[in-house]
Every structure is written in C-alpha cells, then in structure tokens.
Amino acid sequence: MALRVTFVAAARSSPLLAERFEDDRPLDGAGWEEVLRAAGGLLPLAAAELRYCSPTPRSRATGDALGYAPLVQLALRECDMGRWRGMTLGEAMAREPEAVDAWLADPRSAPHGGESLLGLITRVGGWLDTRPGEADGSIVAVAEPSVIRAALVYALKAPPATYWNLDVRPLSTTTVTGRAGHWNLRFDGAA
C-alpha cells in the first residue's frame, strides 16, 4: 500500500522565454484560459485527502480555480535565486555569464547568493518524505514546474543534473507513489 502524491503544474503567468526567476506575477489571461480548459480533467483531484500548493500567486490561483482550496507549503517554494531574483536566464547570462555557467554545471553552486540546485532538491524531497497519510491515501500539490522537477529528481534518486532534462508543462500532472525514501513514478494513460 502506498501514498499517492499528484503534482499539478501551475498555469503560466508569462510566455516561456519571458519567465523570470522567482516570478511573483499572477496568472495572465492565457493562464486563466488554460485553467478553464483543463479544469474538467483536473477537478477530480480535489477529492484528495490533503491539498497543498506552492506560495507563488500563480500556484495559489491555479489551486483555488480548480476548487482544491490548497494549504500553502513554504517547502514547495521555488529556488531562492538570490540577486538573480526577477531576472530571466538571458538577463542573468548577460550580466554574469561565468556565474550562470557555474550554476548550470555544478548542482552544489549558488553563485547568485541564494540556494543551490541540490539545496532545492533536498528541501522538496524532505517535504515529500514527511507527508502524512494513510496507506492508499492521496495528496494533490499545485507547484511551480521547477519544484516538480526537483521532486522527481529526488523521488527517482536521479543525479541532480537530470533536473535540466525534465520538461514540466503548465497544468500537467505527475504522480509519485510510495513512502518516505521509497518513491516510484506512476504513469497513468488511456486504457
């Protein structure tokens, strides 16, 4: 018997290339339209015993719009990007190319003065491992794609560099099942 944690990626607040580190902007018009289109398929997740979300405005708005009434979890916040907060990757690269290269190459580095990638993965994994729940219980968590990527790296015990190869799209769902320290990625497809 296993706990089931389904992550729902927050709807977007900007086009992909305009995304900023630790973006506090609310959902944009396209994000609201995406939530409305996807709601039918995501509403059943509101039946989960526990419902959580990242503290970002778009995660909270996505969870509320889907009827989850999620509880904000600080451990599901995005990576602390220090002085790069609010910048796009391109802007950070233009100002500090060597620092960005170091950050992308070494999961323990935090040249921006914030949190390392390894720190993010460990923090999110710690949250996952401490979820309360009964066997066969279910949890839904609306989170930023970066947080979901960190959870997957942790759950699969994959090398931290795997983080850069995971693509989590807005309003996609990802489910892990198991218990602390023993997680499996679950694929649900059409019968």
C-alpha positions in Angstrom: 0.0 0.0 0.0 1.4 3.4 -1.0 0.7 7.1 -0.6 -0.1 8.8 -3.9 1.2 12.4 -4.4 0.0 14.0 -7.6 1.7 17.3 -8.6 -0.2 19.7 -10.8 2.0 22.3 -12.5 0.7 25.8 -12.0 -0.7 27.6 -15.0 1.5 30.1 -16.6 1.9 33.8 -15.9 4.1 34.6 -18.9 5.4 33.2 -22.2 8.2 30.6 -21.6 11.0 32.8 -22.8 9.8 35.7 -20.5 9.8 33.6 -17.4 11.7 35.1 -14.5 13.5 33.5 -11.5 11.1 33.5 -8.5 8.4 35.2 -10.5 5.6 36.6 -8.3 3.3 37.7 -11.1 -0.3 36.4 -11.0 -1.8 34.3 -13.8 -2.0 36.1 -17.1 -5.1 35.9 -19.4 -3.7 32.9 -21.2 -3.0 31.2 -17.9 -6.6 31.7 -16.8 -7.9 30.3 -20.1 -5.6 27.3 -19.8 -7.0 26.6 -16.3 -10.6 26.8 -17.6 -9.9 24.4 -20.5 -8.1 21.9 -18.2 -10.5 22.1 -15.2 -12.7 19.2 -16.3 -9.7 16.7 -16.2 -8.2 18.2 -13.0 -11.3 18.7 -10.9 -11.4 15.0 -9.7 -8.0 15.6 -7.9 -10.0 17.9 -5.5 -11.1 14.6 -3.8 -7.6 14.1 -2.4 -7.4 13.9 1.4 -4.7 16.6 1.5 -4.3 19.5 -0.9 -1.3 21.8 -1.0 0.3 24.5 -3.1 3.5 26.5 -3.6 3.3 30.0 -2.1 3.5 31.7 -5.5 0.5 33.7 -6.7 0.0 31.5 -9.8 0.2 28.2 -7.8 -2.4 29.5 -5.3 -4.6 30.9 -8.0 -4.4 27.6 -10.0 -5.3 25.5 -7.0 -8.2 27.8 -6.0 -9.6 27.9 -9.5 -9.6 24.1 -9.6 -11.5 24.0 -6.3 -8.7 22.4 -4.3 -8.6 25.1 -1.5 -4.9 24.2 -1.1 -2.8 24.9 2.0 0.3 26.9 1.2 3.5 25.0 1.9 6.7 27.1 2.2 8.8 24.0 1.5 7.3 24.0 -2.0 8.6 27.5 -2.8 10.8 28.0 -5.8 14.6 28.0 -5.6 16.0 31.1 -3.8 17.8 32.8 -6.7 19.5 35.5 -4.6 20.5 38.5 -6.7 19.1 36.9 -9.9 15.5 37.1 -8.5 13.2 38.6 -11.1 15.7 38.2 -13.9 15.3 35.9 -17.0 18.0 33.4 -17.6 19.1 35.5 -20.5 19.4 38.6 -18.3 21.5 36.7 -15.7 23.7 35.3 -18.5 24.3 38.8 -20.0 25.4 40.2 -16.6 27.2 37.2 -15.1 28.0 34.6 -17.8 30.7 32.7 -15.8 28.4 32.5 -12.7 25.5 31.2 -14.8 27.8 28.6 -16.3 29.0 27.5 -12.9 25.4 27.3 -11.6 24.3 25.1 -14.6 27.3 22.9 -14.3 27.6 22.3 -10.5 24.4 21.4 -8.5 26.1 22.5 -5.3 26.9 26.0 -6.5 24.9 29.1 -5.7 26.9 31.9 -7.3 23.8 34.1 -7.2 23.9 34.1 -3.4 20.7 32.1 -2.9 20.0 28.3 -2.8 21.8 25.7 -4.8 20.0 23.2 -7.1 21.0 20.5 -4.7 19.5 22.5 -1.8 16.2 22.8 -3.7 16.1 19.1 -4.5 16.8 18.2 -0.8 14.3 20.7 0.5 11.5 19.5 -1.8 12.4 15.8 -1.1 12.3 16.4 2.6 8.7 17.8 2.2 7.8 14.7 0.1 9.2 12.3 2.7 7.3 13.9 5.6 3.8 13.9 4.1 1.2 12.5 6.5 -1.2 10.0 5.1 -2.6 6.5 5.3 -1.8 3.7 3.0 -3.7 4.2 -0.2 -4.1 7.9 0.7 -3.9 10.7 -1.8 -2.4 14.1 -1.9 -2.5 16.8 -4.6 0.1 19.6 -4.7 0.0 22.5 -7.1 3.5 23.7 -7.6 5.8 25.5 -10.0 7.4 23.4 -12.7 10.9 23.8 -11.1 9.6 22.4 -7.8 8.0 19.4 -9.5 11.3 18.8 -11.4 13.1 18.8 -8.1 10.6 16.3 -6.6 11.1 14.0 -9.5 14.8 14.0 -9.2 14.5 13.3 -5.5 11.9 10.6 -5.9 13.8 8.7 -8.6 17.2 9.2 -6.8 18.5 10.5 -10.1 21.7 12.6 -10.4 20.9 16.3 -9.8 21.9 17.1 -13.4 18.7 15.2 -14.5 16.8 18.2 -13.3 17.8 20.1 -16.5 16.3 17.3 -18.7 12.8 17.2 -17.3 10.1 19.2 -19.0 7.1 20.0 -16.8 4.4 21.8 -18.8 1.8 24.1 -17.2 -1.2 22.2 -15.8 0.4 18.8 -16.4 0.1 16.2 -13.7 2.9 14.0 -12.3 2.3 11.3 -9.7 4.7 9.6 -7.4 3.6 6.7 -5.2 5.3 5.2 -2.2 6.5 6.3 1.2 9.5 8.2 2.7 12.7 7.3 0.8 10.9 4.8 -1.5 9.1 6.6 -4.3 8.0 5.4 -7.8 7.0 7.5 -10.7 3.5 6.5 -11.8 2.3 6.8 -15.4 -1.5 6.8 -16.0 -2.5 6.5 -19.5 -5.6 5.6 -21.5 -6.8 2.1 -21.1 
